[in-house]
């Protein structure tokens, strides 16, 4: 198969690591907490579609690291072509979850009713992920109180930031 452009609507879910053993298995480090991304039968995109045929948790090296087998790949030489490739997958239908791609473009409002602008990105950060607002302000997600649909195919994020969070940003300008 030839590699194609990543299909529209897929989400980045991890990255393939190095091969594991000689029978075509490979490490995968997930960038999501949804382990069903590597369940047997899961479909993953890394230049082409792959199906997970086996999985083993590598919990001793982190809850997000797995060894997976891929349908049709049964030796180390074949799996080596996947090393360091970004892995994508289709969104999971979970009515209880709000996904990062859904909060991009959401309106951000304080519990005091002050409109803080639009979320333009969610940045990974060791302590807490950060909402990046169009103003450049960064809001740790620990201050997110709720994320609710706005009735127009978008979301409203309500935050309860500590006093001074936005003043610090404004003073830096």
N, C-alpha and C positions, 0 to 999 in steps of 0.2 A: 504494500500500500504506500501511496505517497502522502506526505504530510500536507495537511490543509490548514487554512486559517481557522482559528478557534471559533466554533459556532456561537452565534449571538445568544445571550441569555445565560451562559454558563458562569459558574462562580469558581474562583480559585479556592481549592481545598487543601493543597499541600504541594509537596515536591518529592520526586523519587530520589532516593539516595543511591548507595552502592549495592551491587548484587549481594545476595546472601546464599552461600553454598554454591553447588554446581547444577542444581535442578531447575534453574530459571526463576527463583524467588528473588525479591528485591525489597530493600527497606523503603518505607514511605513515611515521611514526617508530615503529619496533618497540621494545617493552620486553622483548624476548626475543632470544636469539642464534640462533634457529631461522629462517633465511631462507626455509625452505619455507612459512612462513606467507604469503608473498607470491608463491609460484610460480603460474604460470598454472594455473587451475582450482581454486585454493585458495578455500575458503568462509570468509567473514568476516561477523560480525554487528556491526551498528552501528544498532540500532533495527529492522532487518530484515536478511535474508540478502543478501549480495552475493557475486559470483564474480569473481576476478581474471582479466582478459583479457590483460593485458600487464604487464611490469615492467621497470624500469631501475634499476640500483644508483646511488645517489648517494654512492658511497664517498668522494668528495672532501670531503663534509660529514659523514662519519661512517658507520661500517659498518652502522648500524642505520636508515639513512634511505633510502627508496626512492620511486620514482614508479610508481604503478600505474594501469592502466586497469581499469574495471569493466564487466562485461557489461551491456549495455542503457543505459549512460550514455555519450553521445557528444558532449556539449558542456559548456562551462564553467558555464553557468547551472544545469544539472542536478546537477553535482558539487558546487556550492557549498553545498548543503544538508548535506553531510557534514563540512564544516570543523569541526575541534575535537571531533568525536565520538570517544568511546572505542571501540576495536575489540576484539572478542572472537572466539574461535575454539574449536573442539572440541579436547580433549586429543590429542596425538600419541601413537600407540602405539609406544613405544620401550622395550623391556625393559632396555636398558642405562642409561636415564635415571631419575633421581629428581626429581620436580617439586616446586616450592615448596608447592603445595597438599597434597602428600603428607607433608611434614614438619611441617605444622601439626598439633599433637596428638601428635607423636612424643615419646617419652621420651628425655631427654638424659643420658648417662652419661659420666663421665670415664674415661680409660684406666686410672686407679687404682681403678675400680670404684665411685666415689662417684656416686650418683644426684643429678643436678642439677635434676631436675624436668621439666616439659613445655614444649615449644616452642609458644608461642601466636601468633607472627608471625615473618615474615622482613622486616626493614627494609632498604630501599635505603640505601646509604652509599657515598660516593665511593671510599673506600679498599677496603673489603670490605663485602659485605652482612652484616647482623647477625642472629643468632638472638635473638629476645626470649623469655626464659623467663618462666614464670608468676610467679616471684619478683621480676621486674623486671630481672634481670641481662641484660646484652647480651654475646653471644659472637660475635666475628668469625668468619665461615665459614672463614677461613683455618686455624682450629684444628679443623675437622671432619676426623676421620680416616676415618670410614665412616658410611654410612647403609644399614642393612640391614632387611629385613622382620622383624617380630617374631613372625610366625606367626599373628597374629590380625587381619589386615587393617590393620595399622599398621606403624610403623617405629621403630627405635632408632637414635639418632644418638650415635656415640662421638666425644668431643672430647678433644684433648690441649692444654688451655689452659696458658699460662705460669703459674708460681708467682705468687700474689698477685691474679690476675684476680678471683676471687670475694671475696677478703678486702677489696679496694678497695670493692666494692659493699656488703659487709656493714658496713664502717666508716662508710659514708655514711648509714646508717639512724639 
